[in-house]
Amino acid sequence: MRAYNSSKLTLSLIVAGGGMASSATAQSTGIDQASEADLALIANFFTSADVVDGPILVDCTLSGGTETTCFSITVRPNPLDYTPGPWCPTNISDGADKGGIWFLEGEAVDVDGEFIANLAETYGDSEWQLFDPDTGDVRFTGTLEACEAAARPDVDPDYENYCVQCLPEYMPEGATITYVIPMKPFPVLRGTPTNFGGSGVALNGVRLDGPAPVDAILGAHTIAPFDDCGGHVNTHVGYHYHAVTDCLHGTPTTLKSADLAEVAKEGGQIGIAMDGYPIFAHLMENGEEPEGLDQCFGHETEALSYHYHAGSAGSNQILGCHAAETGCVLVEGQTVCDASRRPARP
């Protein structure tokens, strides 16, 4: 992987969605000595999130062992601007408005009644039968116990041939997640880019996850749809995204005025990656795909420092990988970020 222009790293406060530190300030104090103003910019980026605490500055150890300064923000994984769902249709006569989406041959397709009825044909496997042939009723998980039995890696045999949906109300009341993200990205200059599962966090506080285990899900003759916004629920992290759709609108409003046009042209920032780089929308403002993306879906432009563009909605990859050392996602009870202690995940 190429080394990124160090002068452009002074622009990395774009990851906060909130404006760029001046080159002179970054060189004299270092981004690790981020000011209260920098934190205010980050807080402004997350104004649509259900924030419980932060952002605050904390010490952290990144995935490559770098000890640095991160910002920490604690959120509830609940979008405030819409209600998640639906996921599974209840009958094969249901239209697209009664179900979510699924990934099929690189595209996001509607999980409507017709999709459920045609699974055997779609996957060339006669063992698919998610519905009662007499009534057309779809078998779906409707309780917490059924959700946990069907959503685990070794699907309970009683829940094979089910449409799997876990509801937000299955989560403990007040459940939170804390994201600890470096204020300054530390690019990986040697070896393979890293990916620690979760890609980052969206501007509404919802986790941008790694690829969904589609093969394992299909192997048990189950479908675990995402809603039209690309999200579904598990009882470990709550509601989270495996796809970025047009539910996430990139915002340039927290960037300095000099950058507004360029950020808008790039589609707008929709999240922050776990390595501190910004994540922009999949498409440019003009509807075209960005050019010159690397294997992590990132690039630099003449006006903007290194940033990612989310993968297409049906690709099952929000990011191809991380280009720099990553921070931590902490669940309740965890207080210290040492990302170097965990094994990398593909």
C-alpha positions in Angstrom: 0.0 0.0 0.0 1.3 3.4 -0.9 2.1 6.0 1.8 -0.2 8.9 2.0 1.0 12.4 1.6 1.8 13.6 5.2 0.7 17.1 4.4 -2.7 15.9 3.6 -2.9 14.1 7.0 -3.3 17.5 8.5 -6.7 17.6 6.9 -7.8 14.4 8.7 -10.2 16.2 11.0 -12.6 15.9 8.2 -13.2 12.5 9.8 -15.1 14.3 12.4 -17.3 15.7 9.7 -16.5 19.0 11.1 -14.0 21.1 9.3 -10.2 20.9 8.9 -7.6 22.1 11.3 -5.3 24.6 9.7 -1.9 23.2 8.6 -0.1 25.6 10.9 -2.2 24.4 13.9 -1.7 20.7 13.1 2.0 21.1 12.7 2.5 23.2 15.8 0.4 21.3 18.3 -0.3 17.9 16.6 -3.7 16.5 16.1 -3.2 14.4 19.2 -3.5 17.7 21.2 -7.0 18.2 19.8 -8.8 21.3 21.1 -12.2 21.6 22.6 -13.2 23.1 19.2 -12.2 19.9 17.5 -14.4 17.9 19.8 -17.3 20.3 19.2 -16.9 19.6 15.5 -17.2 15.9 16.1 -20.2 16.4 18.4 -21.8 18.4 15.6 -21.3 15.6 13.2 -23.3 13.2 15.5 -26.2 15.6 16.2 -28.6 13.0 14.6 -27.3 10.2 16.8 -28.7 9.0 20.2 -25.6 10.2 22.1 -25.3 9.1 25.8 -21.8 10.5 26.5 -19.0 12.3 24.7 -17.2 12.9 22.5 -14.3 13.1 24.9 -10.5 12.6 24.4 -9.1 9.4 25.8 -5.8 7.5 25.6 -6.0 4.4 23.3 -3.8 1.7 21.8 -4.6 1.0 18.1 -4.6 -2.3 16.3 -1.0 -2.0 15.3 0.2 -1.1 18.8 0.4 2.6 18.3 -0.4 4.5 21.5 -2.2 7.8 20.7 -5.2 10.0 21.5 -8.7 8.9 20.4 -12.1 10.4 20.8 -14.7 8.3 22.6 -18.4 8.6 22.0 -21.1 6.4 23.6 -24.4 6.0 21.7 -27.5 3.9 21.7 -27.7 2.0 18.4 -31.1 3.5 17.6 -31.6 5.8 14.6 -33.7 8.8 15.6 -34.9 9.7 12.1 -36.8 6.5 11.2 -38.1 3.3 12.7 -36.1 0.2 11.7 -37.8 -2.6 9.8 -39.7 -4.3 8.4 -37.6 -7.4 7.6 -39.7 -10.6 7.0 -43.0 -10.6 5.1 -45.7 -12.7 6.7 -47.2 -14.2 3.6 -46.1 -14.9 0.1 -48.8 -12.5 -1.1 -47.1 -9.6 0.6 -45.5 -6.8 -1.4 -42.1 -5.1 -1.0 -43.4 -2.8 1.7 -43.8 -5.7 4.1 -40.2 -6.9 3.9 -36.7 -5.7 3.7 -33.8 -6.4 1.3 -31.3 -9.2 0.6 -28.0 -9.5 -1.3 -28.3 -11.4 -4.6 -25.5 -11.5 -7.2 -24.2 -8.2 -6.0 -27.5 -6.4 -6.0 -29.9 -5.5 -3.2 -33.3 -7.1 -4.0 -36.6 -6.9 -2.2 -37.6 -9.6 0.2 -41.3 -9.7 -0.6 -43.6 -12.6 -0.8 -42.6 -13.5 -4.3 -38.9 -13.6 -3.3 -39.7 -16.0 -0.4 -41.9 -18.2 -2.7 -39.1 -18.5 -5.3 -36.1 -19.3 -3.1 -35.9 -22.9 -4.3 -35.6 -21.7 -7.9 -33.4 -18.7 -7.0 -30.8 -20.9 -5.3 -31.3 -24.1 -7.3 -32.1 -26.1 -4.2 -35.5 -27.8 -3.7 -34.9 -27.9 0.1 -35.9 -24.3 0.4 -39.4 -24.0 1.9 -39.9 -21.0 4.1 -43.7 -20.9 3.8 -46.7 -23.1 4.4 -47.8 -24.3 0.9 -51.4 -24.4 2.0 -51.8 -20.9 3.5 -48.8 -19.1 2.1 -47.8 -18.0 5.6 -44.1 -17.3 6.0 -42.2 -19.0 8.9 -40.3 -16.2 10.7 -38.7 -15.8 14.1 -41.2 -13.9 16.3 -39.6 -14.1 19.8 -36.3 -13.4 21.4 -35.7 -17.1 22.0 -36.3 -17.9 18.3 -34.1 -15.0 17.2 -31.2 -16.2 19.3 -31.6 -19.8 18.2 -31.8 -18.9 14.5 -29.3 -16.1 14.3 -26.3 -18.0 15.9 -23.6 -19.4 13.6 -24.8 -23.0 14.2 -28.5 -22.5 13.5 -30.8 -24.5 15.7 -32.2 -27.3 13.4 -35.7 -26.3 14.6 -35.2 -23.0 12.8 -33.9 -24.1 9.4 -36.1 -22.8 6.6 -37.0 -19.7 8.5 -36.9 -16.0 7.8 -34.8 -14.6 10.6 -35.6 -11.3 12.2 -34.5 -9.9 15.6 -36.4 -6.9 16.8 -34.9 -3.8 18.4 -37.0 -4.4 21.5 -35.1 -7.6 22.2 -32.1 -5.5 23.3 -31.7 -4.7 27.0 -33.3 -1.3 27.7 -30.7 1.5 27.5 -28.0 -0.7 25.8 -25.1 1.4 24.6 -22.0 1.0 22.5 -18.8 3.1 22.8 -16.7 3.9 19.7 -13.0 4.8 20.4 -11.5 6.2 17.2 -8.1 7.8 16.6 -8.1 11.6 16.1 -5.2 11.1 13.6 -5.2 8.1 11.3 -2.0 6.0 11.4 -1.7 4.5 7.9 -0.4 1.0 7.5 2.7 1.5 5.4 3.7 -2.2 5.1 1.9 -5.4 4.6 -1.8 -6.0 4.0 -4.4 -3.4 5.0 -6.2 -4.4 8.1 -9.9 -5.1 8.7 -11.2 -5.7 12.2 -14.8 -6.6 11.3 -16.8 -3.4 12.0 -16.1 -0.7 9.4 -17.1 2.3 11.5 -20.0 4.4 12.8 -22.6 6.3 10.8 -23.5 9.9 11.5 -26.7 8.7 13.2 -24.7 6.6 15.6 -25.5 3.2 14.0 -22.6 0.7 13.6 -21.3 0.3 10.0 -20.5 -3.4 10.2 -18.3 -5.8 8.2 -19.7 -8.2 5.7 -22.7 -10.3 6.8 -22.0 -14.1 6.9 -24.3 -14.7 3.9 -22.9 -18.2 3.1 -23.5 -19.4 6.7 -27.0 -18.0 6.6 -27.9 -19.6 3.3 -26.3 -22.9 4.3 -29.0 -23.4 7.0 -31.8 -22.5 4.5 -32.5 -19.3 6.3 -32.8 -15.7 5.1 -31.8 -12.8 7.5 -33.1 -9.8 5.7 -31.9 -6.2 6.2 -34.5 -3.4 6.2 -34.6 -0.9 3.4 -31.9 1.1 5.1 -29.5 -1.9 5.1 -29.8 -2.7 8.8 -30.9 -5.5 11.0 -30.5 -6.5 14.7 -28.5 -8.9 16.6 -28.6 -9.1 20.4 -24.9 -8.3 20.8 -24.6 -4.9 19.0 -28.2 -4.1 18.4 -29.3 -2.5 15.1 -26.4 -2.2 12.7 -25.8 -1.7 8.9 -24.4 -4.2 6.4 -25.3 -1.9 3.5 -25.4 1.8 3.0 -28.6 2.9 1.1 -30.1 6.3 0.6 -31.3 6.4 4.2 -27.9 7.9 5.1 -27.6 11.4 3.7 -24.0 12.8 3.7 -23.7 16.2 5.3 -21.1 18.8 4.6 -22.6 21.3 7.1 -19.9 20.8 9.8 -17.0 21.3 7.4 -15.3 24.7 6.9 -16.9 26.8 4.2 -13.9 26.3 1.9 -14.6 22.6 1.7 -18.3 22.6 1.2 -18.4 22.3 -2.5 -15.8 19.6 -2.7 -17.5 17.5 0.1 -20.8 17.9 -1.7 -19.2 16.9 -5.0 -17.9 13.7 -3.3 -21.4 12.7 -2.2 -21.1 13.9 1.4 -19.7 12.2 4.5 -22.0 9.6 6.0 -19.7 8.1 8.7 -16.3 7.7 10.3 -14.2 4.5 9.9 -12.7 2.8 12.9 -9.2 4.0 11.7 -10.3 7.6 11.7 -10.7 8.2 8.0 -14.1 9.6 6.8 -16.6 7.5 4.9 -18.5 9.2 2.1 -21.5 8.0 0.2 -21.2 5.4 -2.5 -21.9 7.7 -5.4 -20.7 11.2 -6.2 -23.2 14.1 -6.2 -23.6 13.7 -10.0 -24.7 10.1 -9.5 -21.5 8.6 -10.9 -19.1 6.3 -9.1 -15.9 7.8 -7.7 -12.7 7.0 -9.7 -9.4 5.7 -8.5 -10.5 3.8 -5.4 -8.1 1.4 -3.8 -8.8 -2.0 -2.4 -10.2 -0.4 0.8 -12.6 1.7 -1.3 -10.5 4.9 -0.5 -8.8 7.6 -2.5 -7.4 11.2 -2.2 -8.7 14.0 -4.4 -6.9 17.2 -5.2 -8.9 19.1 -2.6 -9.6 16.4 0.1 -7.4 14.1 2.1 -7.8 10.3 2.0 -11.3 9.1 2.5 -13.5 6.1 1.7 -16.6 5.7 -0.3 -19.1 3.1 1.0 -19.6 0.0 -1.2 -22.7 -0.4 -3.3 -25.8 -1.5 -1.3 -25.8 -5.1 -2.7 -22.0 -5.7 -2.4 -22.1 -6.8 1.3 -19.0 -4.6 1.8 -19.3 -1.2 3.3 -15.4 -1.0 3.2 -13.0 -3.3 1.4 -10.6 -3.0 4.3 -9.1 -0.4 6.7 -6.1 1.5 5.4 -4.9 2.5 8.9 -4.7 1.2 12.4 -8.1 0.8 14.0 -9.6 1.8 17.4 -12.1 -0.1 19.4 -15.8 -0.8 19.8 -16.5 -1.2 23.5 -19.6 -2.8 25.0 -20.9 -2.0 28.4 -18.4 -3.0 31.1 -15.4 -2.3 28.9 -13.5 1.0 29.6 -10.1 0.8 28.0 -9.3 0.6 24.3 -6.4 -1.7 23.4 -7.2 -2.9 19.8 -3.8 -4.6 19.6 -5.0 -7.5 21.7 -7.6 -8.7 19.4 -7.1 -10.9 16.4 -7.7 -9.5 12.9 -10.9 -10.7 11.2 -11.2 -11.1 7.4 
